[in-house]
Amino acid sequence: MAFLSDTLARVKPSPTIAVTNKARELAAAGRDIIGLGAGEPDFDTPQNIKDAAKRAIDAGKTKYTAVDGIPELKAAICAKFLRENGLTYTPAQVTVGTGGKQILYNALMATLNPGDEVIIPAPYWVSYPDMVLLAGGTPVPVVAGIDTQFKLTPAQLEAAITPRTKWFIFNSPSNPTGAGYTRDELKALTDVLMRHPHVWIMSDDMYEHLVFDDFKFCTPAEIEPGLYDRTLTCNGVSKAYAMTGWRIGYAAGPVALIKAMGTIQSQSTSNPSSVAQYAAVEALTGPQDFLAENRTLFQRRRDLVVSMLNKAPGITCPTPEGAFYVYPDISGCIGRATPSGTIITNDEVFAEALLEETGVAVVFGAAFGLSPNFRVSYATSDAVLAEACTRIQKFCAALV
């Protein structure tokens, strides 16, 4: 009898976490390492949010809470959806989990049966396919390449839908590309979905507040009210509010689905941290002015990175609409060799050689379902980004 579950064979460890851990290990060993793999802001949680957490601790709010969130947080989430997205939900339609990842996982665990298909535009966040597999479903990646600005077309979505399709996972702005769908682009996709009433929509809106230039964020249930009853709109406080370690994600959708997700959570983690929930209330209801300041900061960093990477021989780096990632294409580097003799056969070899020879840690594109590329997180200082991009330029220039 095998000790480990057969389920484990269907999934792999997160490549983004692996890259971050490798960078930390090398730095601890004394190497000069610049880590561009972590998907989290480099600044601290705002003081008013930290103060709210301290007040909760001092008030003794450290006990178990309702499994899927305290009433105060659910009310704040309902108000946020109405204020920012024009979506009306009741607290019974809201669930709170230990991070956005748990929210998605709960929904998939609560709904997928063997043979059920989940359409996932690629490039995708590394966890989407593995969560589908863990839940017993079948991921159906659909590649949206650089020729369509990493955005799925209506024809591609239509072609991917089958009678077994249960979910369509939508992420805009995207991790790993930063690509954001305009209202017209999203409406074209929702028009397709309206023709297929058996397909549910899981909208991962985690990067909603990180959009640049004149781009306007929108979400499927907002664009097409006809999809409201089969859309799970997911979000969290991790990225916009610099609260990645607090682990609070949330979603709103049909009551039956929310109840089912609560059942899954009740037999796994139970409630999210009580203190983190009270901090999240302050995040959603407190001052929001710093969001615009952070957008300006990230846009400047984006422009710096895009400009410098496009000067690296063999690299093409599109300009993303949001998030804090770029996803450069390295087709011009494939088949070339480093001075030490390593042949760049694919983007994983590129990333390994880049880390070994320059100390810059990035995540290879195959992890996200589209090659040859790599992902850069520009959630670090301008000086660090400039140094990292200079090293990447020199690395590419030295390829023969």
C-alpha positions as CSV (number, residue, x, y, z in Angstrom):
1,M,0.0,0.0,0.0
2,A,1.4,3.4,-1.0
3,F,1.7,5.9,1.8
4,L,1.2,9.1,-0.3
5,S,-2.1,9.8,-2.0
6,D,-2.5,9.3,-5.7
7,T,-3.9,12.8,-5.8
8,L,-0.5,14.2,-5.0
9,A,0.8,12.8,-8.3
10,R,-1.6,15.1,-10.2
11,V,-0.1,18.3,-8.9
12,K,3.3,20.0,-8.5
13,P,4.7,22.5,-6.0
14,S,4.2,26.2,-6.8
15,P,7.1,27.3,-9.1
16,T,6.8,30.9,-7.9
17,I,7.2,29.9,-4.3
18,A,10.1,27.6,-5.4
19,V,11.9,30.5,-7.1
20,T,11.4,32.8,-4.1
21,N,12.7,30.1,-1.7
22,K,15.8,29.5,-4.0
23,A,16.6,33.2,-4.1
24,R,16.4,33.4,-0.3
25,E,18.6,30.3,0.1
26,L,21.3,31.8,-2.2
27,A,21.1,35.2,-0.5
28,A,21.5,33.5,2.9
29,A,24.6,31.8,1.6
30,G,26.1,35.1,0.7
31,R,25.3,35.5,-3.0
32,D,24.3,38.9,-4.3
33,I,20.7,38.0,-5.3
34,I,17.9,40.2,-6.7
35,G,14.6,38.4,-6.3
36,L,11.9,39.3,-8.9
37,G,9.8,36.3,-8.3
38,A,7.5,37.2,-5.4
39,G,4.1,38.5,-6.2
40,E,3.6,40.9,-3.3
41,P,4.0,44.7,-2.7
42,D,7.3,45.8,-1.2
43,F,5.8,48.3,1.2
44,D,4.2,47.9,4.6
45,T,0.5,47.5,5.4
46,P,-0.9,51.0,6.0
47,Q,-0.8,52.1,9.6
48,N,-4.5,52.5,10.1
49,I,-5.0,48.9,9.2
50,K,-2.3,47.7,11.6
51,D,-3.9,49.9,14.3
52,A,-7.3,48.3,13.7
53,A,-5.7,44.9,14.2
54,K,-4.1,46.0,17.5
55,R,-7.4,47.4,18.7
56,A,-9.0,44.0,17.9
57,I,-6.4,42.2,20.0
58,D,-6.7,44.6,22.9
59,A,-10.5,44.2,22.8
60,G,-10.1,40.4,23.1
61,K,-11.4,39.7,19.6
62,T,-9.2,36.6,19.4
63,K,-11.7,33.8,19.5
64,Y,-13.3,31.6,16.9
65,T,-15.6,33.5,14.5
66,A,-18.3,32.4,12.1
67,V,-16.6,30.0,9.7
68,D,-16.9,32.2,6.6
69,G,-16.4,35.6,8.1
70,I,-17.5,38.1,10.7
71,P,-20.7,40.1,10.0
72,E,-18.7,43.4,10.1
73,L,-16.4,42.2,7.3
74,K,-19.3,40.8,5.2
75,A,-21.1,44.1,5.4
76,A,-17.9,45.9,4.4
77,I,-17.5,43.6,1.4
78,C,-21.1,44.1,0.3
79,A,-20.5,47.9,0.5
80,K,-17.3,47.6,-1.5
81,F,-18.9,45.6,-4.3
82,L,-21.8,48.2,-4.5
83,R,-19.5,51.2,-4.3
84,E,-16.8,50.1,-6.7
85,N,-18.4,47.6,-9.0
86,G,-22.1,48.4,-9.0
87,L,-22.9,44.9,-7.7
88,T,-25.5,44.3,-5.0
89,Y,-25.0,41.4,-2.6
90,T,-26.4,40.4,0.8
91,P,-24.1,39.1,3.5
92,A,-25.5,35.6,2.8
93,Q,-23.9,35.8,-0.6
94,V,-20.5,36.6,0.8
95,T,-17.7,34.3,2.0
96,V,-14.4,35.1,3.6
97,G,-11.4,32.7,3.4
98,T,-7.8,32.5,4.4
99,G,-6.5,34.3,1.3
100,G,-7.8,34.4,-2.2
101,K,-6.3,31.0,-3.0
102,Q,-8.6,29.3,-0.5
103,I,-11.6,31.0,-1.9
104,L,-10.9,29.6,-5.4
105,Y,-10.1,26.2,-4.0
106,N,-13.3,26.0,-1.9
107,A,-15.4,26.9,-5.0
108,L,-13.7,24.2,-7.1
109,M,-13.9,21.6,-4.4
110,A,-17.5,22.3,-3.8
111,T,-18.5,22.1,-7.5
112,L,-16.2,19.8,-9.6
113,N,-16.9,16.2,-10.4
114,P,-14.6,13.9,-12.4
115,G,-14.7,14.9,-16.0
116,D,-15.8,18.4,-15.4
117,E,-13.8,20.9,-17.4
118,V,-12.4,24.3,-16.4
119,I,-11.3,26.7,-19.1
120,I,-8.2,28.6,-18.1
121,P,-6.7,31.3,-20.4
122,A,-2.9,30.9,-20.6
123,P,-0.7,32.4,-19.5
124,Y,-2.3,31.7,-16.1
125,W,-1.5,32.0,-12.4
126,V,0.4,28.8,-11.6
127,S,-2.2,27.6,-9.1
128,Y,-5.3,27.5,-11.3
129,P,-4.6,24.2,-13.1
130,D,-3.4,22.4,-10.0
131,M,-6.3,23.5,-7.9
132,V,-8.6,22.1,-10.6
133,L,-6.7,18.8,-10.6
134,L,-6.8,18.6,-6.8
135,A,-10.6,19.1,-6.9
136,G,-11.0,16.2,-9.5
137,G,-11.6,18.4,-12.5
138,T,-9.9,18.7,-15.9
139,P,-8.1,22.0,-16.6
140,V,-8.5,23.2,-20.2
141,P,-5.7,25.8,-21.0
142,V,-6.4,28.1,-23.9
143,V,-3.3,30.0,-25.1
144,A,-3.6,33.7,-25.6
145,G,-0.3,34.8,-26.9
146,I,1.6,38.0,-27.5
147,D,-0.2,38.5,-30.8
148,T,-3.5,39.1,-28.9
149,Q,-1.7,41.0,-26.1
150,F,-2.2,37.9,-23.9
151,K,-6.0,38.2,-24.0
152,L,-8.4,35.4,-24.9
153,T,-10.6,36.1,-28.0
154,P,-14.3,35.4,-28.1
155,A,-13.7,32.8,-30.9
156,Q,-11.1,31.0,-28.7
157,L,-13.6,30.9,-25.7
158,E,-16.4,29.6,-28.0
159,A,-14.2,26.9,-29.4
160,A,-13.1,25.7,-25.9
161,I,-16.6,25.3,-24.4
162,T,-18.0,21.8,-24.4
163,P,-20.9,20.1,-22.7
164,R,-18.5,19.2,-19.8
165,T,-17.4,22.8,-19.2
166,K,-18.3,23.8,-15.7
167,W,-16.2,26.9,-15.0
168,F,-14.4,29.7,-17.0
169,I,-11.7,31.3,-14.9
170,F,-11.2,34.9,-15.7
171,N,-8.3,37.1,-14.3
172,S,-7.9,40.7,-15.3
173,P,-5.5,42.4,-14.8
174,S,-3.6,39.1,-15.1
175,N,-1.0,37.3,-13.2
176,P,1.5,36.8,-14.9
177,T,1.1,39.2,-17.8
178,G,-0.6,42.3,-16.3
179,A,-3.0,42.2,-19.3
180,G,-6.3,43.9,-18.6
181,Y,-9.5,43.5,-20.6
182,T,-11.3,46.6,-21.7
183,R,-15.1,46.8,-21.3
184,D,-15.6,46.0,-25.0
185,E,-13.2,43.1,-24.8
186,L,-14.9,41.7,-21.7
187,K,-18.4,42.3,-23.2
188,A,-17.4,40.2,-26.2
189,L,-16.5,37.3,-23.9
190,T,-19.7,37.6,-21.8
191,D,-21.7,37.6,-25.0
192,V,-20.2,34.1,-25.7
193,L,-21.0,33.0,-22.1
194,M,-24.6,34.1,-22.4
195,R,-25.0,31.5,-25.1
196,H,-23.8,28.7,-22.8
197,P,-26.0,28.8,-19.6
198,H,-24.2,25.7,-18.1
199,V,-20.9,27.5,-17.8
200,W,-20.1,29.3,-14.5
201,I,-17.7,32.2,-14.3
202,M,-15.0,32.6,-11.6
203,S,-13.6,36.1,-11.8
204,D,-10.4,36.6,-10.0
205,D,-10.2,40.4,-9.4
206,M,-7.3,40.5,-7.0
207,Y,-5.4,43.2,-9.0
208,E,-8.5,45.5,-9.5
209,H,-6.9,48.5,-8.0
210,L,-3.5,48.1,-9.8
211,V,-4.3,49.6,-13.2
212,F,-2.4,52.2,-15.2
213,D,-2.8,55.0,-17.6
214,D,-6.4,55.5,-18.5
215,F,-7.4,51.8,-18.2
216,K,-10.7,51.2,-16.4
217,F,-11.3,48.0,-14.5
218,C,-14.4,46.0,-15.0
219,T,-15.7,42.6,-13.9
220,P,-18.0,40.1,-15.7
221,A,-21.1,40.4,-13.6
222,E,-20.9,44.2,-13.8
223,I,-20.6,44.1,-17.6
224,E,-23.3,41.5,-18.1
225,P,-26.0,41.4,-15.4
226,G,-27.4,38.2,-17.1
227,L,-24.4,36.3,-15.7
228,Y,-24.9,37.5,-12.1
229,D,-26.6,34.2,-11.0
230,R,-23.7,32.1,-12.2
231,T,-20.7,34.2,-11.4
232,L,-18.4,34.0,-8.4
233,T,-16.7,37.4,-8.1
234,C,-13.4,36.9,-6.1
235,N,-11.1,39.5,-4.5
236,G,-9.0,40.1,-1.4
237,V,-7.0,42.6,0.5
238,S,-3.5,41.1,-0.2
239,K,-2.3,43.1,-3.2
240,A,-4.0,46.5,-3.1
241,Y,-3.6,46.9,0.6
242,A,-0.2,45.3,1.0
243,M,-1.7,42.6,3.3
244,T,-0.3,39.4,1.7
245,G,0.6,37.8,5.0
246,W,-2.7,38.6,6.7
247,R,-4.4,36.0,4.5
248,I,-7.8,37.4,3.8
249,G,-9.7,36.7,0.5
250,Y,-13.3,37.0,-0.2
251,A,-16.0,36.3,-2.8
252,A,-19.7,36.9,-3.6
253,G,-22.0,34.8,-5.6
254,P,-25.2,32.7,-5.4
255,V,-26.3,31.6,-1.9
256,A,-26.2,27.9,-2.7
257,L,-22.6,28.1,-3.9
258,I,-21.5,30.3,-0.9
259,K,-23.1,27.8,1.5
260,A,-21.3,24.9,-0.2
261,M,-18.0,26.7,0.0
262,G,-18.6,27.3,3.7
263,T,-19.2,23.6,4.2
264,I,-15.8,22.8,2.6
265,Q,-14.1,25.5,4.8
266,S,-15.8,24.3,7.9
267,Q,-14.1,20.9,7.6
268,S,-10.7,22.3,6.6
269,T,-9.4,25.6,8.1
270,S,-12.6,26.9,9.7
271,N,-12.6,30.6,10.1
272,P,-9.8,33.0,8.9
273,S,-7.8,34.8,11.6
274,S,-10.1,36.9,13.7
275,V,-7.6,39.7,14.0
276,A,-6.9,39.7,10.2
277,Q,-10.6,40.0,9.6
278,Y,-10.9,43.1,11.7
279,A,-7.9,44.5,9.9
280,A,-9.6,43.8,6.6
281,V,-12.7,45.7,7.7
282,E,-10.5,48.8,8.2
283,A,-8.9,48.2,4.8
284,L,-12.2,48.2,3.0
285,T,-13.9,51.0,5.0
286,G,-11.0,53.2,5.9
287,P,-9.0,55.8,3.8
288,Q,-8.5,54.8,0.2
289,D,-6.3,57.7,-1.0
290,F,-3.1,55.7,-0.8
291,L,-4.4,53.4,-3.6
292,A,-3.9,56.2,-6.2
293,E,-0.4,56.9,-4.8
294,N,0.6,53.3,-5.1
295,R,-0.7,53.1,-8.7
296,T,1.5,56.0,-9.6
297,L,4.5,54.3,-8.0
298,F,3.8,51.0,-9.7
299,Q,3.2,52.7,-13.1
300,R,6.6,54.4,-12.9
301,R,8.2,51.0,-12.1
302,R,6.4,49.4,-15.0
303,D,7.6,52.0,-17.4
304,L,11.2,51.6,-16.2
305,V,11.2,47.8,-16.5
306,V,9.5,47.7,-19.9
307,S,11.9,50.3,-21.3
308,M,15.0,48.6,-20.0
309,L,14.0,45.0,-20.9
310,N,13.1,46.1,-24.5
311,K,16.8,47.2,-24.8
312,A,18.0,43.7,-24.0
313,P,19.0,41.7,-27.1
314,G,16.5,39.0,-27.9
315,I,13.7,40.2,-25.6
316,T,10.4,41.7,-26.4
317,C,8.4,43.1,-23.5
318,P,4.8,44.3,-24.0
319,T,3.4,47.1,-21.8
320,P,0.8,45.7,-19.4
321,E,-2.4,47.5,-18.3
322,G,-2.1,46.5,-14.7
323,A,-0.9,44.3,-11.8
324,F,2.8,44.5,-11.0
325,Y,4.2,42.0,-13.5
326,V,5.7,42.0,-17.0
327,Y,5.9,38.9,-19.2
328,P,8.7,39.4,-21.7
329,D,9.1,37.1,-24.7
330,I,12.6,35.6,-25.1
331,S,12.3,34.0,-28.6
332,G,15.4,35.8,-29.7
333,C,17.5,34.1,-27.0
334,I,16.5,30.5,-27.7
335,G,19.2,28.5,-29.3
336,R,22.0,30.8,-28.2
337,A,24.7,30.0,-25.6
338,T,26.0,31.7,-22.5
339,P,29.8,32.4,-22.2
340,S,30.1,29.3,-20.0
341,G,28.5,27.1,-22.7
342,T,25.0,26.7,-21.5
343,I,22.6,26.4,-24.5
344,I,19.3,28.3,-23.9
345,T,16.9,25.6,-25.1
346,N,13.9,26.9,-23.2
347,D,12.8,29.5,-20.8
348,E,13.5,27.3,-17.7
349,V,17.1,27.0,-18.8
350,F,17.2,30.8,-19.4
351,A,15.9,31.5,-15.9
352,E,18.4,29.0,-14.3
353,A,21.3,30.5,-16.2
354,L,20.2,34.0,-15.4
355,L,20.1,33.2,-11.7
356,E,23.4,31.4,-11.7
357,E,25.4,33.9,-13.7
358,T,23.8,37.2,-12.7
359,G,22.0,36.6,-9.4
360,V,18.6,37.7,-10.8
361,A,15.7,35.4,-9.9
362,V,12.7,35.4,-12.3
363,V,10.0,32.8,-12.9
364,F,10.2,30.8,-16.2
365,G,7.3,31.0,-18.6
366,A,6.5,27.3,-18.8
367,A,5.2,27.5,-15.2
368,F,2.4,29.8,-16.5
369,G,1.5,27.8,-19.6
370,L,3.2,29.9,-22.3
371,S,6.8,29.8,-23.5
372,P,9.4,31.1,-24.2
373,N,8.8,33.9,-21.6
374,F,9.6,34.8,-18.0
375,R,7.8,36.8,-15.4
376,V,9.2,39.7,-13.6
377,S,7.5,41.2,-10.5
378,Y,8.4,44.9,-10.3
379,A,7.1,45.2,-6.8
380,T,10.5,46.5,-5.5
381,S,12.5,49.7,-5.6
382,D,13.4,51.6,-8.7
383,A,17.1,51.2,-7.9
384,V,16.8,47.4,-7.5
385,L,14.8,47.2,-10.7
386,A,17.3,49.2,-12.6
387,E,20.2,47.0,-11.4
388,A,18.3,43.8,-12.2
389,C,17.4,45.0,-15.7
390,T,21.0,46.1,-16.3
391,R,22.1,42.6,-15.4
392,I,19.5,41.0,-17.7
393,Q,20.7,43.3,-20.5
394,K,24.3,42.2,-20.0
395,F,23.3,38.6,-19.8
396,C,21.4,38.7,-23.1
397,A,24.1,40.7,-24.8
398,A,26.7,38.1,-23.9
399,L,24.7,35.2,-25.5
400,V,26.3,33.9,-28.7
